[in-house]
Amino acid sequence: VIDADRLAHEALRPGSPVYLRIVALLGPACVGARGKLGREKIAAAVFQNPAMRKKLEALIHPYVFRRIREECRKSAKQIKVLEIPLLFETGFDSVCDLTVTVEAKPALIQKRLAKKNFSKQEIKRRQKAQMPLAEKKKRSDFVIHNSGTLKEVRRRVKILWNEINRPL
């Protein structure tokens, strides 16, 4: 599994090829201890300012996609699973053979994000920045429902995995 969020966080570290441009865009207020960019400060800045978010994405997304391609080339596995929250928004679905959207009930999503200390306003801002779930589901080849237990969603993923890997 190649996780785009992990690679986006990598882009925010001192020494990444886009780090200095991100600091120049966001300003020194977003830089914390040891030069590390504060994700909470970044989120506060960009989710209130769509133009700033677009500029930040224009720096981070090409880096992330380059790293995804590198990791795909290095992997000996025939099937690569990419976890990309903004898959359709970025157009990266165009290089995928199959797409899967994971959905959960809105109340459950809010509950899960609240456990991660997201405020209701922050949750709304982030959801507004994303494509509506109904549109993602329309564009997806498969949809997995994630409103139950971890055991249930793992079972659903296993069923889907077996279906995708079934010999023709």
Phi, psi and chi 1 to 4 in degrees:
 res  aa     phi    psi   chi1   chi2   chi3   chi4
   1 VAL       -  128.6  175.5      -      -      -
   2 ILE  -107.6  117.7  -60.0  171.1      -      -
   3 ASP   -99.7  112.9 -178.7   -3.0      -      -
   4 ALA   -64.2  -34.0      -      -      -      -
   5 ASP   -63.1  -40.5  -83.7  -11.9      -      -
   6 ARG   -59.5  -42.1  174.1 -178.4   57.3   83.1
   7 LEU   -71.0  -34.2  -61.2  173.5      -      -
   8 ALA   -65.4  -39.7      -      -      -      -
   9 HIS   -65.5  -35.0  -65.3  165.6      -      -
  10 GLU   -61.0  -38.1 -175.8 -179.5  -72.7      -
  11 ALA   -64.2  -25.0      -      -      -      -
  12 LEU   -85.6   -4.9  -59.7  175.2      -      -
  13 ARG   -83.4  144.6  -70.2 -170.1 -157.6  127.8
  14 PRO   -54.8  136.5  -24.9   34.0      -      -
  15 GLY    99.3  -15.3      -      -      -      -
  16 SER   -69.8  154.7   87.8      -      -      -
  17 PRO   -62.4  -18.7  -17.4   25.8      -      -
  18 VAL  -110.0   -1.4  -66.4      -      -      -
  19 TYR   -55.2  -52.2  172.5   81.0      -      -
  20 LEU   -63.9  -35.2  -67.9  175.7      -      -
  21 ARG   -69.0  -34.3  -66.8 -172.7  -55.1 -176.4
  22 ILE   -67.1  -43.4  -66.3  170.2      -      -
  23 VAL   -62.5  -41.4  170.6      -      -      -
  24 ALA   -63.6  -37.1      -      -      -      -
  25 LEU   -70.2  -47.3  173.2   67.8      -      -
  26 LEU   -88.2  -23.0  -60.8  172.9      -      -
  27 GLY    92.0  162.9      -      -      -      -
  28 PRO   -66.6  -18.5   19.6  -27.7      -      -
  29 ALA   -63.3  -22.2      -      -      -      -
  30 CYS   -88.2   -3.5  -72.2      -      -      -
  31 VAL   -94.8  127.8  179.8      -      -      -
  32 GLY  -106.6 -150.4      -      -      -      -
  33 ALA   -60.1  141.3      -      -      -      -
  34 ARG    55.6   27.6  -69.1 -179.1  -87.7  161.7
  35 GLY    78.4    3.3      -      -      -      -
  36 LYS   -75.2  135.1 -168.9  172.1 -178.5 -177.5
  37 LEU   -76.0  133.9  -73.0  161.8      -      -
  38 GLY   -83.7  112.3      -      -      -      -
  39 ARG   -61.8  -34.9  -68.4 -164.8  -25.3 -115.4
  40 GLU   -65.9  -41.2  -63.8   82.9   14.7      -
  41 LYS   -67.1  -39.6  -70.3  179.4 -179.5  179.3
  42 ILE   -62.3  -47.7  -66.7  170.5      -      -
  43 ALA   -59.4  -43.1      -      -      -      -
  44 ALA   -61.2  -38.0      -      -      -      -
  45 ALA   -73.5  -44.5      -      -      -      -
  46 VAL   -87.7  -27.1  -59.3      -      -      -
  47 PHE   -80.6   -9.3  -74.4  110.3      -      -
  48 GLN   -98.3   -7.6  -67.1 -179.5   35.5      -
  49 ASN  -136.8   91.7 -176.9  -22.6      -      -
  50 PRO   -56.3  -34.8  -24.8   33.8      -      -
  51 ALA   -66.1  -41.3      -      -      -      -
  52 MET   -66.0  -40.9  177.5   73.2   74.4      -
  53 ARG   -60.3  -43.1 -169.6 -175.9   83.2 -115.9
  54 LYS   -62.2  -40.9  -67.3  -74.2 -175.7 -163.5
  55 LYS   -65.1  -41.6  -71.0  176.8 -176.9  177.5
  56 LEU   -64.9  -44.0  179.7   61.9      -      -
  57 GLU   -61.4  -35.7  -71.8  172.9  -11.3      -
  58 ALA   -64.8  -22.5      -      -      -      -
  59 LEU   -88.7  -44.0  -65.3  172.4      -      -
  60 ILE   -79.5  -44.0  -67.5  177.9      -      -
  61 HIS   -59.5  -45.9  -69.6  171.2      -      -
  62 PRO   -59.9  -38.4  -24.9   34.9      -      -
  63 TYR   -61.7  -48.9  171.9   83.2      -      -
  64 VAL   -60.4  -45.3  169.5      -      -      -
  65 PHE   -66.8  -35.8  -63.3  145.3      -      -
  66 ARG   -63.5  -42.8 -174.0  171.0   52.6 -105.4
  67 ARG   -67.5  -36.7  -69.2  -75.7  -66.0  115.5
  68 ILE   -61.9  -46.1  -73.0  171.2      -      -
  69 ARG   -61.7  -40.7  -73.8 -176.5 -179.8   99.5
  70 GLU   -60.7  -47.4  -74.4  172.7    9.7      -
  71 GLU   -66.3  -35.5  -70.8 -165.6   16.3      -
  72 CYS   -64.8  -43.3  -77.1      -      -      -
  73 ARG   -63.0  -38.1  -82.9 -167.8  -59.2  -85.8
  74 LYS   -74.0  -24.9  -71.5  178.4 -174.6  175.2
  75 SER   -76.2  133.8  173.3      -      -      -
  76 ALA   -84.8  -10.4      -      -      -      -
  77 LYS   -69.3  140.8  -55.7 -142.8 -178.1 -127.0
  78 GLN   -71.9  -37.5 -173.7  173.5    3.7      -
  79 ILE  -106.6  128.3  -64.7  175.5      -      -
  80 LYS  -112.5  133.7  -78.1   87.4  170.9  169.1
  81 VAL  -106.2  121.7  176.0      -      -      -
  82 LEU  -108.0  126.7  -50.1  177.0      -      -
  83 GLU  -103.4  104.3 -175.3  178.4  -14.6      -
  84 ILE  -131.1  101.2  -55.0  175.9      -      -
  85 PRO   -56.3  -36.2  -26.1   35.0      -      -
  86 LEU  -104.3   40.8  -62.2  174.1      -      -
  87 LEU   -54.3  -54.1  177.4   70.4      -      -
  88 PHE   -76.3  -36.1  -62.4  110.1      -      -
  89 GLU   -62.1  -32.0  -67.3   88.1  -22.1      -
  90 THR   -92.5  -11.7   58.5      -      -      -
  91 GLY    81.7    5.5      -      -      -      -
  92 PHE   -70.9  -13.0 -153.2   69.0      -      -
  93 ASP   -61.5  -21.3   59.1  -55.9      -      -
  94 SER   -64.8  -19.7   65.4      -      -      -
  95 VAL  -102.9    6.2  -60.0      -      -      -
  96 CYS   -99.5  140.9  -63.1      -      -      -
  97 ASP   -76.4  -37.1  -65.3  -39.3      -      -
  98 LEU  -138.9  149.3  -64.2  169.5      -      -
  99 THR  -127.5  146.3   57.7      -      -      -
 100 VAL  -131.1  131.5  179.1      -      -      -
 101 THR  -107.2  136.3  -70.7      -      -      -
 102 VAL  -104.0  125.3  178.5      -      -      -
 103 GLU  -121.3  153.7   72.9  167.2  -15.2      -
 104 ALA  -143.8  163.2      -      -      -      -
 105 LYS   -63.8  139.1  -64.9  175.2 -176.7  172.8
 106 PRO   -53.7  -40.1  -27.0   35.1      -      -
 107 ALA   -63.7  -37.4      -      -      -      -
 108 LEU   -70.0  -39.5 -177.3   56.8      -      -
 109 ILE   -59.6  -46.3  -67.2  170.1      -      -
 110 GLN   -62.0  -40.0  -71.3 -174.7   -9.4      -
 111 LYS   -63.5  -44.1 -176.5  178.4  175.3 -177.2
 112 ARG   -64.4  -42.1  -72.0  173.4  176.8  168.5
 113 LEU   -70.8  -33.5  -68.5  173.7      -      -
 114 ALA   -62.7  -35.0      -      -      -      -
 115 LYS   -64.9  -23.1  -77.5 -176.6 -179.7  179.0
 116 LYS   -94.9   15.8  -66.4 -178.2  176.5 -175.6
 117 ASN    69.3   27.5  -64.6  -38.8      -      -
 118 PHE   -85.0  133.8  -73.7   90.5      -      -
 119 SER   -77.3  163.8   69.7      -      -      -
 120 LYS   -60.4  -39.0  -73.8 -176.4 -179.6 -176.9
 121 GLN   -64.9  -41.6  -61.1   90.8  -29.0      -
 122 GLU   -64.3  -42.0 -177.8   65.5   18.1      -
 123 ILE   -60.8  -45.3  -66.1  167.7      -      -
 124 LYS   -63.1  -42.3  -75.1 -179.2 -176.5  177.8
 125 ARG   -62.9  -42.2  -80.9 -165.8  -66.5  -93.5
 126 ARG   -68.3  -41.0  -73.7  173.8 -178.6 -110.7
 127 GLN   -65.8  -36.9  -72.8  174.8  -30.1      -
 128 LYS   -64.9  -30.0 -172.4  177.5  177.6 -176.6
 129 ALA   -76.9  -11.2      -      -      -      -
 130 GLN  -104.2  160.4  -65.0 -178.3   11.1      -
 131 MET   -64.5  142.4  179.5 -178.4  -70.2      -
 132 PRO   -58.9  143.7  -22.2   31.5      -      -
 133 LEU   -56.7  -39.4 -179.5   59.7      -      -
 134 ALA   -59.0  -39.0      -      -      -      -
 135 GLU   -69.1  -41.0 -178.9   63.4   23.4      -
 136 LYS   -61.4  -42.3  -72.5 -178.6 -177.6 -176.6
 137 LYS   -64.0  -38.6  -72.9  168.5   61.1  174.5
 138 LYS   -62.2  -38.5 -107.2 -166.8  -93.6 -176.1
 139 ARG   -81.7  -16.4  -68.0 -179.5  178.6 -151.8
 140 SER   -83.1  150.5  -64.6      -      -      -
 141 ASP   -78.3  -31.7  -62.9  -62.0      -      -
 142 PHE  -141.2  154.7  -60.2   95.4      -      -
 143 VAL  -130.0  132.0  176.5      -      -      -
 144 ILE  -111.3  131.8  -67.9  179.7      -      -
 145 HIS   -90.8  129.6  -56.3  -78.3      -      -
 146 ASN  -126.4   49.8 -176.7   15.5      -      -
 147 SER  -105.5    2.3  -67.7      -      -      -
 148 GLY  -105.5 -147.8      -      -      -      -
 149 THR   -82.0  165.9   64.6      -      -      -
 150 LEU   -61.1  -38.2 -175.9   57.3      -      -
 151 LYS   -61.3  -40.7 -176.5  178.0  178.9  178.8
 152 GLU   -66.6  -44.4  -69.6  168.7  -25.0      -
 153 VAL   -68.3  -35.9   77.7      -      -      -
 154 ARG   -61.9  -39.0  -78.1 -174.3  174.1  147.7
 155 ARG   -63.2  -43.2 -177.6 -177.1   59.5   78.3
 156 ARG   -63.8  -41.6  -70.1 -177.3 -175.1  115.8
 157 VAL   -63.7  -42.3  168.8      -      -      -
 158 LYS   -63.1  -41.5 -172.3  173.9 -177.5  177.4
 159 ILE   -60.9  -47.0  -70.1  168.0      -      -
 160 LEU   -63.4  -44.5  175.9   58.3      -      -
 161 TRP   -57.1  -45.3 -177.7 -102.4      -      -
 162 ASN   -64.8  -36.3  -70.1  -23.0      -      -
 163 GLU   -67.6  -43.2 -176.6  177.1  -28.4      -
 164 ILE   -65.7  -36.2  -69.4  169.5      -      -
 165 ASN   -91.3    3.6  -74.2  -67.1      -      -
 166 ARG   -65.7  132.5 -172.3  177.1   62.4 -131.5
 167 PRO   -60.2  143.7  -14.5   23.6      -      -
 168 LEU   -79.7      -  -62.1  174.6      -      -
